[in-house]
Amino acid sequence: MNHPRIKHIAGFTLIELIIVIIVVAIMALYASSKFIGVSQFSAQAAQQQGIAVIRQIQLGRMQSNISEDSTLHSRYRLVVSDKCLGSQQACTSTSNEPFSHKVVIEEQDLDFTPAMSVNFDLLGNPICASTCTDPIRIQIASTQEQEAICINSQGYVYGC
């Protein structure tokens, strides 16, 4: 029995095709992240940074050992305004000096509500200048997302 020789047609193996598909998928993910930008994550990043800033102000106040009757340094007062979440010192500064106790996300337009001022006692408990709810809720809004930070009556700061 003479069988005619079967010609082997050169082509891609299954492994080669899978590798090419994976490489193209990785490149597509990388390219799409450049088009999407960071604005989708700016509210989440601001929330995490806001929690850290509030805890930093709170800890500074607890370590200051300044009596309640004396005037608090503006570094130990939390201020929430339209475009600023941070210490009073950082939010009212006119210099371009960077502050570690202020929420800053590069090239992002963030809004913070409601406008308020919060002091902390020596135990880290919040004291509102006006009436505030328990927990204190600070809204952070970017162009596409909203997040919130809460401070309970015992001074625990968390994302809510």
Buried (B, 14 or more C-beta within 10 A) or exposed (E): EEEEEEEEEEEEEEEEEEEEEEEEEEEEEEEEEEEEEEBEBBBBBBBBBBBBBBBBBBEBBBEBEEEEEEEBBBBBBBBBBEEBBBBBBBBEBEEEEEBEBBBBBEEBEBBBBEEBBBBBEEEBBBEBEEEBEEBBBBBBBBEEBEBBBBBBEEBBBEEE
